[in-house]
Amino acid sequence: MKRLLLIAVLFVLPLHSARHQVDANPFQTVGHTFEDLLDAVRTLRKKTNPAAYFWLDMPQYPENPVFEPDGAGEAFFVLKVARTVPKAPPPKELEEELSRLRLSARYAPTYDTQRRRLAYYPPEAVAKLRRSLAPWLLTPEQLAKHWSADAMLSELEFVVARIPREHETDFLDALLTGFLHTNRKELKCTVAWN
């Protein structure tokens, strides 16, 4: 009986220790599930500070999808899809940046020298994302109202959608299948909080 009790204690202690380590440093947690993402979105709605966002750390995507609150119970999905630079970067720096972004990316970023525009995702992928999230997308006017930094909006292109209250699962399903090429069961990501 003592031996059985000792085995049980030795089995439970490492689990408790591992759970404690994850609680102590959530940034070391890898492999969050769909339920974790859903819980994070619901937690986000309770944040009163608009800067209290989280992102999905998914190295196969050049830019991480970000989820932001507005401090009044709304939650938003934000994805930076392109950036325009004021002046052309030196060719060596540009190639280094593109190489870094292409390392493990599902989508290879491209640079348009005429427009000085770095596209993190191809136009067809962005169009598919917009179609998937169409019922929830913010209009340019709504976007300007929520993010009033005109300079930022002129240099960056975003896809921004309001995550519908009580229908978070519908929204996340559309995001997973329409853009992230996964589903609830197979989602592997890290939910990283600011």
Secondary structure, 3 states (H helix, E strand, C coil): CHHHHHHHHHHHHHHHHHHHHHHHCHHHCCCECHHHHHHHHHHHCCCCCCCCCEEEECCCCCCCCEEEECCCCCEEEEEEEEEECCCCCCHHHHHHHHHHHHCCCCCCCEEECCCCEEECCCHHHHHHHHHHCHHHECCHHHHHHHCCCHHHHHHEEEEEEEECCCCHHHHHHHHHHHCCCCCCCCCCEEEEEC
